[in-house]
Amino acid sequence: MENPPRGLPVPPALGAAALPPGTYAGQVVLVTGGGTGLGKAIAAEFARLGADLVIASRRAEQLKAAREELAAVPGAGRVTAAVCDIRDPERVADVFDAAQAAFGLPDVLVNNAAANFPSPAEDLSPNAWRAVVDITLTGTWFMTREFGRRHLAAGTGGSIVNIGASYAWTGGPGFAHSAAAKAGVKSLVETLAVEWGPYGIQINGLVPGLFPHGDMSEDIRGGLERAAPDAKDARQPALRAGAPRELGWAATFLASPYARFVTGHTLVVDGANWQRRSVVNPEVVPIRTQLGRGPFTSSP
């Protein structure tokens, strides 16, 4: 008799560490979008390993709450926060100045900040396209460029982790703007690993799968509920969703001394969901229909 499917095991409990205690003691880690969601979860795992944290976001109220929460993580070093719109290179420089004044030049940069919302491609306005691409790709580049230039000038090495998306490989129907931007982020990983490797700067990508958390946007949450209101786990090969700490553990490894020979790589942490295929493809449902949009009508 065939064994019933069980899925992948659950992860160790929150508070467990994937690396030795104090791995990041004395190191400065800068996380964009670190005030909420997966960015905050990633920052928490660096904090648990002793890092001094700088979290950056556009919203001061979220940063204040996150700073207090992260400072209370057992093993955490010092924590500070900086309001920043990463689309503005001058504000990006200000964040690095503030980080250096507080703790020193960041040793690790986690480019987590991004923008996204579902839309049929034909409905995307120029401003909607720019809003996503300017934050997700251009903002990531501004942060990466500032980090690289400062380390090159100082003659020091460092590590960058860019949060990506699996549709950088596959395309993203319903998310043309984000998919294009994330493909650019993946290309930056592969390009800069070669350019900056000789100077001791490594750069990797990290792709999350389904990691439910309290800060998910209503658009994304609504899409999940429409797709599988009662069976989210059954739609994953792992038969479960990810726990945000699992993404944090992956980020801390990629930036750690134990991964120094890993660069130019993008690690997908999604329980193999992006590789899932059906023996017989399901019927094609147009994106407009999936998103509940009516027939397209062009403006006059």
TIKOLVEX-268185 format. One record per residue (C-alpha): x, z, y; residue number from 1. Coordinates in steps of 0.5 Angstrom, whole numbers, plus 500, padded with zeros to 3 digits. Layout:
REM residues N
+-----+-----+-----+---------+
!  px !  pz !  py ! koldren !
+-----+-----+-----+---------+
!   X !   Z !   Y !     NUM !
...
+-----+-----+-----+---------+
***
This chain:
REM residues 300
+-----+-----+-----+---------+
!  px !  pz !  py ! koldren !
+-----+-----+-----+---------+
! 500 ! 500 ! 500 !       1 !
! 503 ! 498 ! 507 !       2 !
! 505 ! 504 ! 511 !       3 !
! 501 ! 505 ! 517 !       4 !
! 504 ! 503 ! 524 !       5 !
! 507 ! 510 ! 528 !       6 !
! 510 ! 507 ! 534 !       7 !
! 517 ! 509 ! 537 !       8 !
! 518 ! 517 ! 537 !       9 !
! 517 ! 521 ! 543 !      10 !
! 523 ! 522 ! 547 !      11 !
! 526 ! 529 ! 548 !      12 !
! 522 ! 534 ! 553 !      13 !
! 523 ! 533 ! 560 !      14 !
! 529 ! 537 ! 562 !      15 !
! 534 ! 535 ! 557 !      16 !
! 540 ! 531 ! 559 !      17 !
! 543 ! 524 ! 556 !      18 !
! 550 ! 526 ! 558 !      19 !
! 554 ! 532 ! 559 !      20 !
! 552 ! 537 ! 564 !      21 !
! 556 ! 536 ! 571 !      22 !
! 557 ! 529 ! 569 !      23 !
! 556 ! 527 ! 576 !      24 !
! 558 ! 534 ! 580 !      25 !
! 562 ! 532 ! 586 !      26 !
! 559 ! 525 ! 586 !      27 !
! 554 ! 522 ! 591 !      28 !
! 548 ! 518 ! 589 !      29 !
! 544 ! 514 ! 594 !      30 !
! 537 ! 512 ! 591 !      31 !
! 532 ! 508 ! 595 !      32 !
! 525 ! 509 ! 594 !      33 !
! 527 ! 516 ! 592 !      34 !
! 521 ! 519 ! 595 !      35 !
! 516 ! 517 ! 590 !      36 !
! 514 ! 515 ! 583 !      37 !
! 520 ! 512 ! 578 !      38 !
! 525 ! 512 ! 584 !      39 !
! 524 ! 520 ! 584 !      40 !
! 524 ! 520 ! 577 !      41 !
! 531 ! 517 ! 577 !      42 !
! 534 ! 521 ! 582 !      43 !
! 531 ! 527 ! 578 !      44 !
! 536 ! 525 ! 572 !      45 !
! 542 ! 524 ! 577 !      46 !
! 540 ! 531 ! 580 !      47 !
! 540 ! 535 ! 573 !      48 !
! 547 ! 532 ! 572 !      49 !
! 550 ! 535 ! 578 !      50 !
! 550 ! 529 ! 583 !      51 !
! 549 ! 530 ! 591 !      52 !
! 543 ! 526 ! 592 !      53 !
! 541 ! 522 ! 598 !      54 !
! 534 ! 519 ! 598 !      55 !
! 531 ! 514 ! 602 !      56 !
! 524 ! 511 ! 604 !      57 !
! 520 ! 509 ! 609 !      58 !
! 515 ! 515 ! 609 !      59 !
! 518 ! 521 ! 612 !      60 !
! 512 ! 526 ! 609 !      61 !
! 514 ! 523 ! 602 !      62 !
! 521 ! 524 ! 603 !      63 !
! 520 ! 532 ! 605 !      64 !
! 516 ! 533 ! 599 !      65 !
! 521 ! 530 ! 594 !      66 !
! 527 ! 533 ! 597 !      67 !
! 524 ! 540 ! 596 !      68 !
! 522 ! 538 ! 589 !      69 !
! 529 ! 535 ! 587 !      70 !
! 533 ! 541 ! 590 !      71 !
! 529 ! 545 ! 585 !      72 !
! 531 ! 541 ! 579 !      73 !
! 536 ! 545 ! 575 !      74 !
! 543 ! 543 ! 576 !      75 !
! 542 ! 539 ! 582 !      76 !
! 547 ! 539 ! 587 !      77 !
! 545 ! 538 ! 595 !      78 !
! 539 ! 534 ! 597 !      79 !
! 538 ! 530 ! 603 !      80 !
! 533 ! 525 ! 605 !      81 !
! 533 ! 519 ! 610 !      82 !
! 528 ! 515 ! 613 !      83 !
! 530 ! 507 ! 612 !      84 !
! 527 ! 500 ! 612 !      85 !
! 531 ! 497 ! 608 !      86 !
! 529 ! 490 ! 611 !      87 !
! 533 ! 492 ! 617 !      88 !
! 541 ! 492 ! 616 !      89 !
! 542 ! 496 ! 622 !      90 !
! 538 ! 502 ! 619 !      91 !
! 541 ! 501 ! 612 !      92 !
! 548 ! 502 ! 616 !      93 !
! 545 ! 508 ! 619 !      94 !
! 543 ! 511 ! 612 !      95 !
! 550 ! 510 ! 609 !      96 !
! 553 ! 513 ! 616 !      97 !
! 548 ! 519 ! 615 !      98 !
! 550 ! 520 ! 607 !      99 !
! 557 ! 520 ! 609 !     100 !
! 556 ! 525 ! 614 !     101 !
! 553 ! 529 ! 610 !     102 !
! 556 ! 529 ! 603 !     103 !
! 561 ! 523 ! 603 !     104 !
! 561 ! 515 ! 601 !     105 !
! 556 ! 514 ! 596 !     106 !
! 559 ! 513 ! 589 !     107 !
! 553 ! 510 ! 586 !     108 !
! 547 ! 506 ! 589 !     109 !
! 540 ! 505 ! 586 !     110 !
! 536 ! 500 ! 589 !     111 !
! 529 ! 502 ! 587 !     112 !
! 525 ! 500 ! 593 !     113 !
! 521 ! 494 ! 592 !     114 !
! 514 ! 491 ! 594 !     115 !
! 509 ! 488 ! 590 !     116 !
! 501 ! 487 ! 589 !     117 !
! 498 ! 482 ! 584 !     118 !
! 495 ! 475 ! 587 !     119 !
! 494 ! 468 ! 585 !     120 !
! 500 ! 464 ! 588 !     121 !
! 495 ! 460 ! 592 !     122 !
! 492 ! 466 ! 596 !     123 !
! 499 ! 468 ! 598 !     124 !
! 500 ! 468 ! 605 !     125 !
! 507 ! 467 ! 609 !     126 !
! 507 ! 474 ! 611 !     127 !
! 505 ! 476 ! 604 !     128 !
! 511 ! 472 ! 601 !     129 !
! 515 ! 475 ! 606 !     130 !
! 513 ! 482 ! 605 !     131 !
! 515 ! 482 ! 598 !     132 !
! 521 ! 478 ! 598 !     133 !
! 524 ! 481 ! 604 !     134 !
! 524 ! 488 ! 601 !     135 !
! 525 ! 487 ! 594 !     136 !
! 531 ! 482 ! 595 !     137 !
! 533 ! 482 ! 602 !     138 !
! 533 ! 489 ! 602 !     139 !
! 536 ! 490 ! 596 !     140 !
! 542 ! 485 ! 598 !     141 !
! 543 ! 489 ! 605 !     142 !
! 544 ! 496 ! 601 !     143 !
! 548 ! 492 ! 596 !     144 !
! 552 ! 489 ! 601 !     145 !
! 553 ! 495 ! 605 !     146 !
! 555 ! 499 ! 599 !     147 !
! 560 ! 494 ! 597 !     148 !
! 563 ! 493 ! 604 !     149 !
! 565 ! 500 ! 605 !     150 !
! 568 ! 501 ! 598 !     151 !
! 572 ! 495 ! 599 !     152 !
! 574 ! 497 ! 606 !     153 !
! 576 ! 504 ! 603 !     154 !
! 579 ! 501 ! 597 !     155 !
! 575 ! 505 ! 592 !     156 !
! 570 ! 504 ! 586 !     157 !
! 563 ! 505 ! 585 !     158 !
! 557 ! 503 ! 581 !     159 !
! 550 ! 500 ! 583 !     160 !
! 544 ! 500 ! 579 !     161 !
! 539 ! 495 ! 581 !     162 !
! 532 ! 496 ! 578 !     163 !
! 529 ! 489 ! 576 !     164 !
! 523 ! 486 ! 572 !     165 !
! 523 ! 482 ! 566 !     166 !
! 519 ! 477 ! 569 !     167 !
! 526 ! 475 ! 572 !     168 !
! 527 ! 471 ! 565 !     169 !
! 520 ! 469 ! 564 !     170 !
! 516 ! 468 ! 570 !     171 !
! 510 ! 472 ! 573 !     172 !
! 504 ! 469 ! 573 !     173 !
! 500 ! 473 ! 578 !     174 !
! 506 ! 476 ! 581 !     175 !
! 510 ! 469 ! 584 !     176 !
! 513 ! 473 ! 590 !     177 !
! 515 ! 479 ! 586 !     178 !
! 518 ! 475 ! 580 !     179 !
! 522 ! 470 ! 585 !     180 !
! 525 ! 476 ! 588 !     181 !
! 527 ! 480 ! 582 !     182 !
! 530 ! 473 ! 579 !     183 !
! 534 ! 474 ! 585 !     184 !
! 536 ! 481 ! 584 !     185 !
! 538 ! 479 ! 577 !     186 !
! 542 ! 474 ! 579 !     187 !
! 546 ! 478 ! 584 !     188 !
! 547 ! 483 ! 579 !     189 !
! 551 ! 477 ! 575 !     190 !
! 554 ! 474 ! 581 !     191 !
! 557 ! 481 ! 584 !     192 !
! 559 ! 484 ! 577 !     193 !
! 565 ! 478 ! 577 !     194 !
! 566 ! 478 ! 585 !     195 !
! 567 ! 486 ! 585 !     196 !
! 569 ! 488 ! 578 !     197 !
! 577 ! 487 ! 580 !     198 !
! 576 ! 492 ! 586 !     199 !
! 573 ! 497 ! 581 !     200 !
! 565 ! 496 ! 583 !     201 !
! 561 ! 495 ! 577 !     202 !
! 553 ! 493 ! 578 !     203 !
! 548 ! 493 ! 573 !     204 !
! 540 ! 492 ! 572 !     205 !
! 535 ! 496 ! 569 !     206 !
! 528 ! 494 ! 568 !     207 !
! 522 ! 498 ! 567 !     208 !
! 517 ! 497 ! 562 !     209 !
! 510 ! 501 ! 562 !     210 !
! 512 ! 508 ! 565 !     211 !
! 505 ! 511 ! 568 !     212 !
! 506 ! 516 ! 574 !     213 !
! 502 ! 519 ! 579 !     214 !
! 505 ! 514 ! 585 !     215 !
! 502 ! 507 ! 582 !     216 !
! 499 ! 503 ! 587 !     217 !
! 491 ! 502 ! 586 !     218 !
! 492 ! 495 ! 585 !     219 !
! 497 ! 496 ! 579 !     220 !
! 493 ! 502 ! 576 !     221 !
! 487 ! 498 ! 577 !     222 !
! 490 ! 492 ! 573 !     223 !
! 492 ! 496 ! 567 !     224 !
! 485 ! 499 ! 567 !     225 !
! 482 ! 492 ! 567 !     226 !
! 487 ! 490 ! 561 !     227 !
! 486 ! 496 ! 557 !     228 !
! 482 ! 502 ! 559 !     229 !
! 482 ! 505 ! 552 !     230 !
! 488 ! 502 ! 549 !     231 !
! 494 ! 502 ! 553 !     232 !
! 499 ! 505 ! 548 !     233 !
! 496 ! 500 ! 542 !     234 !
! 498 ! 494 ! 547 !     235 !
! 505 ! 496 ! 546 !     236 !
! 510 ! 495 ! 540 !     237 !
! 512 ! 502 ! 541 !     238 !
! 505 ! 504 ! 541 !     239 !
! 506 ! 508 ! 547 !     240 !
! 508 ! 508 ! 554 !     241 !
! 515 ! 510 ! 557 !     242 !
! 516 ! 517 ! 560 !     243 !
! 519 ! 516 ! 567 !     244 !
! 525 ! 521 ! 565 !     245 !
! 527 ! 515 ! 559 !     246 !
! 528 ! 510 ! 565 !     247 !
! 532 ! 516 ! 569 !     248 !
! 537 ! 517 ! 563 !     249 !
! 538 ! 509 ! 562 !     250 !
! 540 ! 509 ! 570 !     251 !
! 545 ! 515 ! 569 !     252 !
! 548 ! 512 ! 563 !     253 !
! 549 ! 505 ! 566 !     254 !
! 552 ! 509 ! 573 !     255 !
! 557 ! 514 ! 569 !     256 !
! 564 ! 514 ! 567 !     257 !
! 561 ! 512 ! 559 !     258 !
! 559 ! 505 ! 562 !     259 !
! 565 ! 503 ! 566 !     260 !
! 566 ! 497 ! 561 !     261 !
! 559 ! 495 ! 562 !     262 !
! 557 ! 491 ! 568 !     263 !
! 553 ! 484 ! 570 !     264 !
! 548 ! 487 ! 565 !     265 !
! 541 ! 488 ! 565 !     266 !
! 538 ! 493 ! 561 !     267 !
! 531 ! 492 ! 559 !     268 !
! 527 ! 499 ! 557 !     269 !
! 520 ! 497 ! 555 !     270 !
! 520 ! 498 ! 548 !     271 !
! 520 ! 491 ! 546 !     272 !
! 514 ! 489 ! 550 !     273 !
! 517 ! 483 ! 554 !     274 !
! 519 ! 480 ! 547 !     275 !
! 512 ! 481 ! 544 !     276 !
! 509 ! 474 ! 542 !     277 !
! 502 ! 473 ! 538 !     278 !
! 502 ! 469 ! 531 !     279 !
! 496 ! 465 ! 534 !     280 !
! 496 ! 465 ! 542 !     281 !
! 490 ! 468 ! 545 !     282 !
! 485 ! 463 ! 549 !     283 !
! 488 ! 462 ! 556 !     284 !
! 485 ! 466 ! 562 !     285 !
! 486 ! 463 ! 569 !     286 !
! 490 ! 468 ! 573 !     287 !
! 484 ! 468 ! 578 !     288 !
! 479 ! 470 ! 573 !     289 !
! 484 ! 475 ! 571 !     290 !
! 484 ! 478 ! 578 !     291 !
! 477 ! 477 ! 579 !     292 !
! 477 ! 472 ! 584 !     293 !
! 472 ! 467 ! 586 !     294 !
! 474 ! 459 ! 586 !     295 !
! 479 ! 458 ! 591 !     296 !
! 477 ! 455 ! 598 !     297 !
! 483 ! 453 ! 603 !     298 !
! 482 ! 455 ! 610 !     299 !
! 480 ! 450 ! 615 !     300 !
+-----+-----+-----+---------+
***
